[in-house]
Amino acid sequence: MQGENKQAEKLVRMTNQIATFFATQPSGDPAERTAGHLRDTWSPQMRRDLKAILAEGGEGLSPVAKDAAGRLA
């Protein structure tokens, strides 16, 4: 159980870092660009885990990261 929690914390931290990066870029929707990056580079399991974190309330995710997680298909 503790390992799962550490993995969730790591996914939240990484998602927030990616969202922060895209929020500093001059053009484009940062949430969509973050979601696109996650779709292109993260494994399906990582994306499922992030969506599960969001479904449980998204604790720790920044607003941009939450928006991006919600856009994952």
mmCIF file of the N, C-alpha and C atoms, coordinates in Angstrom:
data_MODEL
# 
_entry.id   MODEL 
# 
loop_
_atom_site.group_PDB 
_atom_site.id 
_atom_site.type_symbol 
_atom_site.label_atom_id 
_atom_site.label_alt_id 
_atom_site.label_comp_id 
_atom_site.label_asym_id 
_atom_site.label_entity_id 
_atom_site.label_seq_id 
_atom_site.pdbx_PDB_ins_code 
_atom_site.Cartn_x 
_atom_site.Cartn_y 
_atom_site.Cartn_z 
_atom_site.occupancy 
_atom_site.B_iso_or_equiv 
_atom_site.pdbx_formal_charge 
_atom_site.auth_seq_id 
_atom_site.auth_comp_id 
_atom_site.auth_asym_id 
_atom_site.auth_atom_id 
_atom_site.pdbx_PDB_model_num 
ATOM 1   N N  . MET A 1 1  ? 0.824   -1.202 0.000   1.00 0.00 ? 1  MET A N  1 
ATOM 2   C CA . MET A 1 1  ? 0.000   0.000  0.000   1.00 0.00 ? 1  MET A CA 1 
ATOM 3   C C  . MET A 1 1  ? 0.865   1.262  0.000   1.00 0.00 ? 1  MET A C  1 
ATOM 4   N N  . GLN A 1 2  ? 1.907   1.255  0.818   1.00 0.00 ? 2  GLN A N  1 
ATOM 5   C CA . GLN A 1 2  ? 2.765   2.428  0.905   1.00 0.00 ? 2  GLN A CA 1 
ATOM 6   C C  . GLN A 1 2  ? 3.453   2.697  -0.429  1.00 0.00 ? 2  GLN A C  1 
ATOM 7   N N  . GLY A 1 3  ? 3.855   1.643  -1.146  1.00 0.00 ? 3  GLY A N  1 
ATOM 8   C CA . GLY A 1 3  ? 4.476   1.805  -2.454  1.00 0.00 ? 3  GLY A CA 1 
ATOM 9   C C  . GLY A 1 3  ? 3.544   2.462  -3.449  1.00 0.00 ? 3  GLY A C  1 
ATOM 10  N N  . GLU A 1 4  ? 2.263   2.100  -3.383  1.00 0.00 ? 4  GLU A N  1 
ATOM 11  C CA . GLU A 1 4  ? 1.271   2.716  -4.264  1.00 0.00 ? 4  GLU A CA 1 
ATOM 12  C C  . GLU A 1 4  ? 1.143   4.200  -3.969  1.00 0.00 ? 4  GLU A C  1 
ATOM 13  N N  . ASN A 1 5  ? 1.189   4.566  -2.689  1.00 0.00 ? 5  ASN A N  1 
ATOM 14  C CA . ASN A 1 5  ? 1.084   5.965  -2.305  1.00 0.00 ? 5  ASN A CA 1 
ATOM 15  C C  . ASN A 1 5  ? 2.282   6.753  -2.816  1.00 0.00 ? 5  ASN A C  1 
ATOM 16  N N  . LYS A 1 6  ? 3.474   6.175  -2.703  1.00 0.00 ? 6  LYS A N  1 
ATOM 17  C CA . LYS A 1 6  ? 4.678   6.847  -3.205  1.00 0.00 ? 6  LYS A CA 1 
ATOM 18  C C  . LYS A 1 6  ? 4.601   7.010  -4.715  1.00 0.00 ? 6  LYS A C  1 
ATOM 19  N N  . GLN A 1 7  ? 4.070   5.998  -5.407  1.00 0.00 ? 7  GLN A N  1 
ATOM 20  C CA . GLN A 1 7  ? 3.925   6.096  -6.859  1.00 0.00 ? 7  GLN A CA 1 
ATOM 21  C C  . GLN A 1 7  ? 2.935   7.204  -7.214  1.00 0.00 ? 7  GLN A C  1 
ATOM 22  N N  . ALA A 1 8  ? 1.836   7.303  -6.484  1.00 0.00 ? 8  ALA A N  1 
ATOM 23  C CA . ALA A 1 8  ? 0.856   8.363  -6.731  1.00 0.00 ? 8  ALA A CA 1 
ATOM 24  C C  . ALA A 1 8  ? 1.483   9.732  -6.490  1.00 0.00 ? 8  ALA A C  1 
ATOM 25  N N  . GLU A 1 9  ? 2.249   9.867  -5.418  1.00 0.00 ? 9  GLU A N  1 
ATOM 26  C CA . GLU A 1 9  ? 2.919   11.137 -5.134  1.00 0.00 ? 9  GLU A CA 1 
ATOM 27  C C  . GLU A 1 9  ? 3.880   11.501 -6.252  1.00 0.00 ? 9  GLU A C  1 
ATOM 28  N N  . LYS A 1 10 ? 4.587   10.513 -6.775  1.00 0.00 ? 10 LYS A N  1 
ATOM 29  C CA . LYS A 1 10 ? 5.531   10.759 -7.864  1.00 0.00 ? 10 LYS A CA 1 
ATOM 30  C C  . LYS A 1 10 ? 4.791   11.213 -9.124  1.00 0.00 ? 10 LYS A C  1 
ATOM 31  N N  . LEU A 1 11 ? 3.670   10.564 -9.449  1.00 0.00 ? 11 LEU A N  1 
ATOM 32  C CA . LEU A 1 11 ? 2.897   10.967 -10.624 1.00 0.00 ? 11 LEU A CA 1 
ATOM 33  C C  . LEU A 1 11 ? 2.351   12.380 -10.469 1.00 0.00 ? 11 LEU A C  1 
ATOM 34  N N  . VAL A 1 12 ? 1.881   12.712 -9.279  1.00 0.00 ? 12 VAL A N  1 
ATOM 35  C CA . VAL A 1 12 ? 1.376   14.069 -9.020  1.00 0.00 ? 12 VAL A CA 1 
ATOM 36  C C  . VAL A 1 12 ? 2.502   15.081 -9.196  1.00 0.00 ? 12 VAL A C  1 
ATOM 37  N N  . ARG A 1 13 ? 3.655   14.786 -8.614  1.00 0.00 ? 13 ARG A N  1 
ATOM 38  C CA . ARG A 1 13 ? 4.794   15.713 -8.716  1.00 0.00 ? 13 ARG A CA 1 
ATOM 39  C C  . ARG A 1 13 ? 5.213   15.905 -10.176 1.00 0.00 ? 13 ARG A C  1 
ATOM 40  N N  . MET A 1 14 ? 5.312   14.812 -10.923 1.00 0.00 ? 14 MET A N  1 
ATOM 41  C CA . MET A 1 14 ? 5.724   14.921 -12.327 1.00 0.00 ? 14 MET A CA 1 
ATOM 42  C C  . MET A 1 14 ? 4.693   15.678 -13.158 1.00 0.00 ? 14 MET A C  1 
ATOM 43  N N  . THR A 1 15 ? 3.417   15.393 -12.924 1.00 0.00 ? 15 THR A N  1 
ATOM 44  C CA . THR A 1 15 ? 2.359   16.086 -13.668 1.00 0.00 ? 15 THR A CA 1 
ATOM 45  C C  . THR A 1 15 ? 2.400   17.581 -13.378 1.00 0.00 ? 15 THR A C  1 
ATOM 46  N N  . ASN A 1 16 ? 2.566   17.945 -12.122 1.00 0.00 ? 16 ASN A N  1 
ATOM 47  C CA . ASN A 1 16 ? 2.656   19.359 -11.762 1.00 0.00 ? 16 ASN A CA 1 
ATOM 48  C C  . ASN A 1 16 ? 3.865   20.026 -12.417 1.00 0.00 ? 16 ASN A C  1 
ATOM 49  N N  . GLN A 1 17 ? 4.996   19.325 -12.474 1.00 0.00 ? 17 GLN A N  1 
ATOM 50  C CA . GLN A 1 17 ? 6.187   19.896 -13.111 1.00 0.00 ? 17 GLN A CA 1 
ATOM 51  C C  . GLN A 1 17 ? 5.948   20.146 -14.600 1.00 0.00 ? 17 GLN A C  1 
ATOM 52  N N  . ILE A 1 18 ? 5.330   19.185 -15.266 1.00 0.00 ? 18 ILE A N  1 
ATOM 53  C CA . ILE A 1 18 ? 5.033   19.336 -16.691 1.00 0.00 ? 18 ILE A CA 1 
ATOM 54  C C  . ILE A 1 18 ? 4.049   20.492 -16.902 1.00 0.00 ? 18 ILE A C  1 
ATOM 55  N N  . ALA A 1 19 ? 3.014   20.549 -16.073 1.00 0.00 ? 19 ALA A N  1 
ATOM 56  C CA . ALA A 1 19 ? 2.019   21.620 -16.186 1.00 0.00 ? 19 ALA A CA 1 
ATOM 57  C C  . ALA A 1 19 ? 2.654   22.982 -15.941 1.00 0.00 ? 19 ALA A C  1 
ATOM 58  N N  . THR A 1 20 ? 3.549   23.068 -14.971 1.00 0.00 ? 20 THR A N  1 
ATOM 59  C CA . THR A 1 20 ? 4.232   24.334 -14.693 1.00 0.00 ? 20 THR A CA 1 
ATOM 60  C C  . THR A 1 20 ? 5.058   24.761 -15.894 1.00 0.00 ? 20 THR A C  1 
ATOM 61  N N  . PHE A 1 21 ? 5.758   23.817 -16.503 1.00 0.00 ? 21 PHE A N  1 
ATOM 62  C CA . PHE A 1 21 ? 6.547   24.148 -17.689 1.00 0.00 ? 21 PHE A CA 1 
ATOM 63  C C  . PHE A 1 21 ? 5.658   24.732 -18.777 1.00 0.00 ? 21 PHE A C  1 
ATOM 64  N N  . PHE A 1 22 ? 4.570   24.039 -19.121 1.00 0.00 ? 22 PHE A N  1 
ATOM 65  C CA . PHE A 1 22 ? 3.721   24.515 -20.212 1.00 0.00 ? 22 PHE A CA 1 
ATOM 66  C C  . PHE A 1 22 ? 2.996   25.804 -19.850 1.00 0.00 ? 22 PHE A C  1 
ATOM 67  N N  . ALA A 1 23 ? 2.753   26.046 -18.571 1.00 0.00 ? 23 ALA A N  1 
ATOM 68  C CA . ALA A 1 23 ? 2.122   27.309 -18.156 1.00 0.00 ? 23 ALA A CA 1 
ATOM 69  C C  . ALA A 1 23 ? 3.048   28.501 -18.379 1.00 0.00 ? 23 ALA A C  1 
ATOM 70  N N  . THR A 1 24 ? 4.350   28.255 -18.458 1.00 0.00 ? 24 THR A N  1 
ATOM 71  C CA . THR A 1 24 ? 5.301   29.357 -18.667 1.00 0.00 ? 24 THR A CA 1 
ATOM 72  C C  . THR A 1 24 ? 5.559   29.637 -20.139 1.00 0.00 ? 24 THR A C  1 
ATOM 73  N N  . GLN A 1 25 ? 5.033   28.798 -21.022 1.00 0.00 ? 25 GLN A N  1 
ATOM 74  C CA . GLN A 1 25 ? 5.269   28.980 -22.453 1.00 0.00 ? 25 GLN A CA 1 
ATOM 75  C C  . GLN A 1 25 ? 4.339   30.058 -22.999 1.00 0.00 ? 25 GLN A C  1 
ATOM 76  N N  . PRO A 1 26 ? 4.813   30.802 -23.988 1.00 0.00 ? 26 PRO A N  1 
ATOM 77  C CA . PRO A 1 26 ? 4.061   31.972 -24.442 1.00 0.00 ? 26 PRO A CA 1 
ATOM 78  C C  . PRO A 1 26 ? 2.770   31.695 -25.201 1.00 0.00 ? 26 PRO A C  1 
ATOM 79  N N  . SER A 1 27 ? 2.615   30.504 -25.764 1.00 0.00 ? 27 SER A N  1 
ATOM 80  C CA . SER A 1 27 ? 1.401   30.283 -26.556 1.00 0.00 ? 27 SER A CA 1 
ATOM 81  C C  . SER A 1 27 ? 0.795   28.922 -26.260 1.00 0.00 ? 27 SER A C  1 
ATOM 82  N N  . GLY A 1 28 ? -0.455  28.813 -26.608 1.00 0.00 ? 28 GLY A N  1 
ATOM 83  C CA . GLY A 1 28 ? -1.154  27.541 -26.444 1.00 0.00 ? 28 GLY A CA 1 
ATOM 84  C C  . GLY A 1 28 ? -1.800  27.409 -25.077 1.00 0.00 ? 28 GLY A C  1 
ATOM 85  N N  . ASP A 1 29 ? -2.705  26.466 -25.005 1.00 0.00 ? 29 ASP A N  1 
ATOM 86  C CA . ASP A 1 29 ? -3.428  26.153 -23.778 1.00 0.00 ? 29 ASP A CA 1 
ATOM 87  C C  . ASP A 1 29 ? -2.545  25.233 -22.942 1.00 0.00 ? 29 ASP A C  1 
ATOM 88  N N  . PRO A 1 30 ? -2.091  25.688 -21.772 1.00 0.00 ? 30 PRO A N  1 
ATOM 89  C CA . PRO A 1 30 ? -1.169  24.864 -20.994 1.00 0.00 ? 30 PRO A CA 1 
ATOM 90  C C  . PRO A 1 30 ? -1.745  23.499 -20.599 1.00 0.00 ? 30 PRO A C  1 
ATOM 91  N N  . ALA A 1 31 ? -3.028  23.430 -20.307 1.00 0.00 ? 31 ALA A N  1 
ATOM 92  C CA . ALA A 1 31 ? -3.627  22.146 -19.937 1.00 0.00 ? 31 ALA A CA 1 
ATOM 93  C C  . ALA A 1 31 ? -3.648  21.198 -21.128 1.00 0.00 ? 31 ALA A C  1 
ATOM 94  N N  . GLU A 1 32 ? -3.977  21.702 -22.292 1.00 0.00 ? 32 GLU A N  1 
ATOM 95  C CA . GLU A 1 32 ? -4.000  20.843 -23.485 1.00 0.00 ? 32 GLU A CA 1 
ATOM 96  C C  . GLU A 1 32 ? -2.592  20.415 -23.867 1.00 0.00 ? 32 GLU A C  1 
ATOM 97  N N  . ARG A 1 33 ? -1.636  21.312 -23.758 1.00 0.00 ? 33 ARG A N  1 
ATOM 98  C CA . ARG A 1 33 ? -0.249  20.955 -24.082 1.00 0.00 ? 33 ARG A CA 1 
ATOM 99  C C  . ARG A 1 33 ? 0.283   19.930 -23.077 1.00 0.00 ? 33 ARG A C  1 
ATOM 100 N N  . THR A 1 34 ? -0.102  20.078 -21.809 1.00 0.00 ? 34 THR A N  1 
ATOM 101 C CA . THR A 1 34 ? 0.294   19.096 -20.794 1.00 0.00 ? 34 THR A CA 1 
ATOM 102 C C  . THR A 1 34 ? -0.332  17.747 -21.106 1.00 0.00 ? 34 THR A C  1 
ATOM 103 N N  . ALA A 1 35 ? -1.618  17.741 -21.397 1.00 0.00 ? 35 ALA A N  1 
ATOM 104 C CA . ALA A 1 35 ? -2.307  16.490 -21.730 1.00 0.00 ? 35 ALA A CA 1 
ATOM 105 C C  . ALA A 1 35 ? -1.677  15.841 -22.958 1.00 0.00 ? 35 ALA A C  1 
ATOM 106 N N  . GLY A 1 36 ? -1.332  16.635 -23.954 1.00 0.00 ? 36 GLY A N  1 
ATOM 107 C CA . GLY A 1 36 ? -0.688  16.102 -25.147 1.00 0.00 ? 36 GLY A CA 1 
ATOM 108 C C  . GLY A 1 36 ? 0.652   15.461 -24.828 1.00 0.00 ? 36 GLY A C  1 
ATOM 109 N N  . HIS A 1 37 ? 1.410   16.106 -23.968 1.00 0.00 ? 37 HIS A N  1 
ATOM 110 C CA . HIS A 1 37 ? 2.704   15.551 -23.558 1.00 0.00 ? 37 HIS A CA 1 
ATOM 111 C C  . HIS A 1 37 ? 2.502   14.217 -22.829 1.00 0.00 ? 37 HIS A C  1 
ATOM 112 N N  . LEU A 1 38 ? 1.529   14.169 -21.953 1.00 0.00 ? 38 LEU A N  1 
ATOM 113 C CA . LEU A 1 38 ? 1.259   12.934 -21.215 1.00 0.00 ? 38 LEU A CA 1 
ATOM 114 C C  . LEU A 1 38 ? 0.819   11.822 -22.163 1.00 0.00 ? 38 LEU A C  1 
ATOM 115 N N  . ARG A 1 39 ? -0.014  12.158 -23.145 1.00 0.00 ? 39 ARG A N  1 
ATOM 116 C CA . ARG A 1 39 ? -0.456  11.163 -24.127 1.00 0.00 ? 39 ARG A CA 1 
ATOM 117 C C  . ARG A 1 39 ? 0.724   10.633 -24.944 1.00 0.00 ? 39 ARG A C  1 
ATOM 118 N N  . ASP A 1 40 ? 1.636   11.533 -25.300 1.00 0.00 ? 40 ASP A N  1 
ATOM 119 C CA . ASP A 1 40 ? 2.757   11.169 -26.176 1.00 0.00 ? 40 ASP A CA 1 
ATOM 120 C C  . ASP A 1 40 ? 3.873   10.426 -25.458 1.00 0.00 ? 40 ASP A C  1 
ATOM 121 N N  . THR A 1 41 ? 4.057   10.678 -24.168 1.00 0.00 ? 41 THR A N  1 
ATOM 122 C CA . THR A 1 41 ? 5.257   10.165 -23.504 1.00 0.00 ? 41 THR A CA 1 
ATOM 123 C C  . THR A 1 41 ? 4.995   9.203  -22.348 1.00 0.00 ? 41 THR A C  1 
ATOM 124 N N  . TRP A 1 42 ? 3.840   9.249  -21.752 1.00 0.00 ? 42 TRP A N  1 
ATOM 125 C CA . TRP A 1 42 ? 3.560   8.380  -20.608 1.00 0.00 ? 42 TRP A CA 1 
ATOM 126 C C  . TRP A 1 42 ? 2.944   7.072  -21.077 1.00 0.00 ? 42 TRP A C  1 
ATOM 127 N N  . SER A 1 43 ? 3.224   6.020  -20.337 1.00 0.00 ? 43 SER A N  1 
ATOM 128 C CA . SER A 1 43 ? 2.644   4.711  -20.645 1.00 0.00 ? 43 SER A CA 1 
ATOM 129 C C  . SER A 1 43 ? 1.141   4.738  -20.348 1.00 0.00 ? 43 SER A C  1 
ATOM 130 N N  . PRO A 1 44 ? 0.400   3.831  -20.978 1.00 0.00 ? 44 PRO A N  1 
ATOM 131 C CA . PRO A 1 44 ? -1.039  3.761  -20.674 1.00 0.00 ? 44 PRO A CA 1 
ATOM 132 C C  . PRO A 1 44 ? -1.300  3.559  -19.178 1.00 0.00 ? 44 PRO A C  1 
ATOM 133 N N  . GLN A 1 45 ? -0.472  2.759  -18.509 1.00 0.00 ? 45 GLN A N  1 
ATOM 134 C CA . GLN A 1 45 ? -0.662  2.528  -17.071 1.00 0.00 ? 45 GLN A CA 1 
ATOM 135 C C  . GLN A 1 45 ? -0.479  3.815  -16.275 1.00 0.00 ? 45 GLN A C  1 
ATOM 136 N N  . MET A 1 46 ? 0.526   4.602  -16.626 1.00 0.00 ? 46 MET A N  1 
ATOM 137 C CA . MET A 1 46 ? 0.748   5.868  -15.912 1.00 0.00 ? 46 MET A CA 1 
ATOM 138 C C  . MET A 1 46 ? -0.452  6.798  -16.102 1.00 0.00 ? 46 MET A C  1 
ATOM 139 N N  . ARG A 1 47 ? -0.982  6.851  -17.325 1.00 0.00 ? 47 ARG A N  1 
ATOM 140 C CA . ARG A 1 47 ? -2.146  7.705  -17.577 1.00 0.00 ? 47 ARG A CA 1 
ATOM 141 C C  . ARG A 1 47 ? -3.367  7.201  -16.815 1.00 0.00 ? 47 ARG A C  1 
ATOM 142 N N  . ARG A 1 48 ? -3.560  5.881  -16.756 1.00 0.00 ? 48 ARG A N  1 
ATOM 143 C CA . ARG A 1 48 ? -4.685  5.323  -15.980 1.00 0.00 ? 48 ARG A CA 1 
ATOM 144 C C  . ARG A 1 48 ? -4.534  5.670  -14.504 1.00 0.00 ? 48 ARG A C  1 
ATOM 145 N N  . ASP A 1 49 ? -3.314  5.543  -13.991 1.00 0.00 ? 49 ASP A N  1 
ATOM 146 C CA . ASP A 1 49 ? -3.082  5.863  -12.582 1.00 0.00 ? 49 ASP A CA 1 
ATOM 147 C C  . ASP A 1 49 ? -3.363  7.336  -12.302 1.00 0.00 ? 49 ASP A C  1 
ATOM 148 N N  . LEU A 1 50 ? -2.967  8.212  -13.222 1.00 0.00 ? 50 LEU A N  1 
ATOM 149 C CA . LEU A 1 50 ? -3.234  9.643  -13.042 1.00 0.00 ? 50 LEU A CA 1 
ATOM 150 C C  . LEU A 1 50 ? -4.731  9.917  -13.070 1.00 0.00 ? 50 LEU A C  1 
ATOM 151 N N  . LYS A 1 51 ? -5.447  9.266  -13.980 1.00 0.00 ? 51 LYS A N  1 
ATOM 152 C CA . LYS A 1 51 ? -6.904  9.445  -14.036 1.00 0.00 ? 51 LYS A CA 1 
ATOM 153 C C  . LYS A 1 51 ? -7.560  8.939  -12.754 1.00 0.00 ? 51 LYS A C  1 
ATOM 154 N N  . ALA A 1 52 ? -7.023  7.870  -12.183 1.00 0.00 ? 52 ALA A N  1 
ATOM 155 C CA . ALA A 1 52 ? -7.551  7.357  -10.914 1.00 0.00 ? 52 ALA A CA 1 
ATOM 156 C C  . ALA A 1 52 ? -7.314  8.363  -9.786  1.00 0.00 ? 52 ALA A C  1 
ATOM 157 N N  . ILE A 1 53 ? -6.157  8.989  -9.789  1.00 0.00 ? 53 ILE A N  1 
ATOM 158 C CA . ILE A 1 53 ? -5.863  10.032 -8.791  1.00 0.00 ? 53 ILE A CA 1 
ATOM 159 C C  . ILE A 1 53 ? -6.868  11.169 -8.933  1.00 0.00 ? 53 ILE A C  1 
ATOM 160 N N  . LEU A 1 54 ? -7.135  11.570 -10.165 1.00 0.00 ? 54 LEU A N  1 
ATOM 161 C CA . LEU A 1 54 ? -8.109  12.636 -10.408 1.00 0.00 ? 54 LEU A CA 1 
ATOM 162 C C  . LEU A 1 54 ? -9.500  12.212 -9.938  1.00 0.00 ? 54 LEU A C  1 
ATOM 163 N N  . ALA A 1 55 ? -9.875  10.975 -10.217 1.00 0.00 ? 55 ALA A N  1 
ATOM 164 C CA . ALA A 1 55 ? -11.203 10.477 -9.819  1.00 0.00 ? 55 ALA A CA 1 
ATOM 165 C C  . ALA A 1 55 ? -11.370 10.460 -8.304  1.00 0.00 ? 55 ALA A C  1 
ATOM 166 N N  . GLU A 1 56 ? -10.254 10.337 -7.594  1.00 0.00 ? 56 GLU A N  1 
ATOM 167 C CA . GLU A 1 56 ? -10.292 10.339 -6.126  1.00 0.00 ? 56 GLU A CA 1 
ATOM 168 C C  . GLU A 1 56 ? -10.172 11.750 -5.555  1.00 0.00 ? 56 GLU A C  1 
ATOM 169 N N  . GLY A 1 57 ? -10.242 12.755 -6.413  1.00 0.00 ? 57 GLY A N  1 
ATOM 170 C CA . GLY A 1 57 ? -10.214 14.138 -5.960  1.00 0.00 ? 57 GLY A CA 1 
ATOM 171 C C  . GLY A 1 57 ? -9.024  14.935 -6.428  1.00 0.00 ? 57 GLY A C  1 
ATOM 172 N N  . GLY A 1 58 ? -8.007  14.253 -6.950  1.00 0.00 ? 58 GLY A N  1 
ATOM 173 C CA . GLY A 1 58 ? -6.855  14.964 -7.499  1.00 0.00 ? 58 GLY A CA 1 
ATOM 174 C C  . GLY A 1 58 ? -6.004  15.686 -6.477  1.00 0.00 ? 58 GLY A C  1 
ATOM 175 N N  . GLU A 1 59 ? -5.946  15.149 -5.266  1.00 0.00 ? 59 GLU A N  1 
ATOM 176 C CA . GLU A 1 59 ? -5.189  15.804 -4.201  1.00 0.00 ? 59 GLU A CA 1 
ATOM 177 C C  . GLU A 1 59 ? -3.743  16.046 -4.630  1.00 0.00 ? 59 GLU A C  1 
ATOM 178 N N  . GLY A 1 60 ? -3.303  17.285 -4.476  1.00 0.00 ? 60 GLY A N  1 
ATOM 179 C CA . GLY A 1 60 ? -1.934  17.674 -4.786  1.00 0.00 ? 60 GLY A CA 1 
ATOM 180 C C  . GLY A 1 60 ? -1.729  18.179 -6.197  1.00 0.00 ? 60 GLY A C  1 
ATOM 181 N N  . LEU A 1 61 ? -2.678  17.924 -7.099  1.00 0.00 ? 61 LEU A N  1 
ATOM 182 C CA . LEU A 1 61 ? -2.534  18.396 -8.470  1.00 0.00 ? 61 LEU A CA 1 
ATOM 183 C C  . LEU A 1 61 ? -2.850  19.883 -8.562  1.00 0.00 ? 61 LEU A C  1 
ATOM 184 N N  . SER A 1 62 ? -2.039  20.604 -9.306  1.00 0.00 ? 62 SER A N  1 
ATOM 185 C CA . SER A 1 62 ? -2.309  22.023 -9.560  1.00 0.00 ? 62 SER A CA 1 
ATOM 186 C C  . SER A 1 62 ? -3.551  22.133 -10.437 1.00 0.00 ? 62 SER A C  1 
ATOM 187 N N  . PRO A 1 63 ? -4.150  23.309 -10.519 1.00 0.00 ? 63 PRO A N  1 
ATOM 188 C CA . PRO A 1 63 ? -5.324  23.462 -11.387 1.00 0.00 ? 63 PRO A CA 1 
ATOM 189 C C  . PRO A 1 63 ? -5.051  23.073 -12.850 1.00 0.00 ? 63 PRO A C  1 
ATOM 190 N N  . VAL A 1 64 ? -3.903  23.470 -13.387 1.00 0.00 ? 64 VAL A N  1 
ATOM 191 C CA . VAL A 1 64 ? -3.571  23.118 -14.776 1.00 0.00 ? 64 VAL A CA 1 
ATOM 192 C C  . VAL A 1 64 ? -3.396  21.609 -14.898 1.00 0.00 ? 64 VAL A C  1 
ATOM 193 N N  . ALA A 1 65 ? -2.724  21.002 -13.928 1.00 0.00 ? 65 ALA A N  1 
ATOM 194 C CA . ALA A 1 65 ? -2.517  19.546 -13.958 1.00 0.00 ? 65 ALA A CA 1 
ATOM 195 C C  . ALA A 1 65 ? -3.849  18.806 -13.856 1.00 0.00 ? 65 ALA A C  1 
ATOM 196 N N  . LYS A 1 66 ? -4.760  19.280 -13.028 1.00 0.00 ? 66 LYS A N  1 
ATOM 197 C CA . LYS A 1 66 ? -6.087  18.651 -12.914 1.00 0.00 ? 66 LYS A CA 1 
ATOM 198 C C  . LYS A 1 66 ? -6.828  18.750 -14.233 1.00 0.00 ? 66 LYS A C  1 
ATOM 199 N N  . ASP A 1 67 ? -6.784  19.923 -14.855 1.00 0.00 ? 67 ASP A N  1 
ATOM 200 C CA . ASP A 1 67 ? -7.448  20.127 -16.140 1.00 0.00 ? 67 ASP A CA 1 
ATOM 201 C C  . ASP A 1 67 ? -6.854  19.183 -17.182 1.00 0.00 ? 67 ASP A C  1 
ATOM 202 N N  . ALA A 1 68 ? -5.533  19.073 -17.205 1.00 0.00 ? 68 ALA A N  1 
ATOM 203 C CA . ALA A 1 68 ? -4.868  18.196 -18.173 1.00 0.00 ? 68 ALA A CA 1 
ATOM 204 C C  . ALA A 1 68 ? -5.260  16.735 -17.930 1.00 0.00 ? 68 ALA A C  1 
ATOM 205 N N  . ALA A 1 69 ? -5.262  16.303 -16.688 1.00 0.00 ? 69 ALA A N  1 
ATOM 206 C CA . ALA A 1 69 ? -5.626  14.924 -16.374 1.00 0.00 ? 69 ALA A CA 1 
ATOM 207 C C  . ALA A 1 69 ? -7.048  14.632 -16.823 1.00 0.00 ? 69 ALA A C  1 
ATOM 208 N N  . GLY A 1 70 ? -7.925  15.608 -16.689 1.00 0.00 ? 70 GLY A N  1 
ATOM 209 C CA . GLY A 1 70 ? -9.305  15.439 -17.128 1.00 0.00 ? 70 GLY A CA 1 
ATOM 210 C C  . GLY A 1 70 ? -9.454  15.346 -18.628 1.00 0.00 ? 70 GLY A C  1 
ATOM 211 N N  . ARG A 1 71 ? -8.456  15.815 -19.366 1.00 0.00 ? 71 ARG A N  1 
ATOM 212 C CA . ARG A 1 71 ? -8.514  15.777 -20.830 1.00 0.00 ? 71 ARG A CA 1 
ATOM 213 C C  . ARG A 1 71 ? -7.932  14.494 -21.417 1.00 0.00 ? 71 ARG A C  1 
ATOM 214 N N  . LEU A 1 72 ? -7.348  13.657 -20.596 1.00 0.00 ? 72 LEU A N  1 
ATOM 215 C CA . LEU A 1 72 ? -6.781  12.413 -21.115 1.00 0.00 ? 72 LEU A CA 1 
ATOM 216 C C  . LEU A 1 72 ? -7.899  11.494 -21.572 1.00 0.00 ? 72 LEU A C  1 
ATOM 217 N N  . ALA A 1 73 ? -7.752  10.958 -22.747 1.00 0.00 ? 73 ALA A N  1 
ATOM 218 C CA . ALA A 1 73 ? -8.793  10.054 -23.283 1.00 0.00 ? 73 ALA A CA 1 
ATOM 219 C C  . ALA A 1 73 ? -8.349  8.623  -23.162 1.00 0.00 ? 73 ALA A C  1 
# 
